Amino acid sequence: MDGRQLRGIKGSQAIKSFIRAGGVERPGGKGDHVNIKMPNGMIITIPGRNKELKIGLLKASIRRAGLTEKEFSKFL
């Protein structure tokens, strides 16, 4: 899977996808940032619910969550 399929994803979409993948939204994000605790114990932070995420941040968050890009795209 290449990065083109991950382009244009907004923060709100990514948050919902990580929650569908088993994550739990946690309190404590600063500003419009949201913390999500994944089943592997990692906490990922996603900024800007209505802003498009940069591809590097999204890919890093997917890796930290213990998912592949293909698995993540199934939860979109």
C-alpha positions in Angstrom: 0.0 0.0 0.0 1.4 3.4 -0.9 0.9 6.7 0.9 -1.6 8.0 -1.7 -4.4 6.0 -0.2 -3.8 7.6 3.1 -3.9 11.2 1.8 -6.8 13.4 2.6 -7.7 11.7 5.9 -9.0 14.1 8.5 -8.3 13.9 12.2 -11.9 12.9 13.0 -11.8 10.0 10.5 -8.5 8.8 12.0 -9.8 9.0 15.5 -12.9 6.9 14.6 -10.7 4.3 12.8 -8.3 3.9 15.7 -11.3 3.4 18.1 -12.8 0.8 15.7 -9.4 -0.9 15.8 -9.8 -1.3 19.6 -8.5 2.0 20.9 -10.1 3.9 23.8 -10.3 7.7 23.8 -8.6 9.1 26.9 -9.0 12.4 28.5 -6.0 14.8 28.7 -5.4 16.0 25.2 -4.3 19.6 24.9 -6.4 21.9 22.7 -8.0 19.9 19.9 -5.7 16.9 20.3 -7.1 13.6 21.2 -5.3 10.8 23.1 -6.2 7.2 22.2 -4.9 4.2 24.1 -4.5 1.2 21.8 -4.7 -2.5 22.8 -0.9 -2.8 22.6 -0.6 -0.2 25.4 0.6 2.6 23.3 -1.0 6.0 23.5 -1.3 7.9 20.2 -2.2 11.6 19.9 -4.2 12.8 16.9 -4.5 16.6 16.3 -7.2 18.7 14.8 -10.5 16.9 14.5 -11.4 18.7 11.2 -7.9 19.2 9.7 -6.3 16.9 7.1 -3.5 14.9 8.7 0.0 15.0 7.3 1.0 11.7 5.8 4.1 11.2 8.1 2.1 11.8 11.3 -0.6 9.4 10.2 1.9 6.6 9.2 3.8 7.0 12.5 0.5 6.8 14.4 -0.5 3.7 12.5 2.9 2.0 13.4 2.6 3.0 17.0 -0.9 1.6 17.2 0.5 -1.8 16.1 -1.4 -1.8 12.8 -0.3 -2.0 9.2 -1.5 0.6 6.7 -3.8 -2.1 5.1 -5.4 -3.0 8.4 -5.9 0.7 9.2 -7.6 1.3 5.8 -10.1 -1.4 6.6 -11.3 0.6 9.7 -11.8 3.8 7.7 
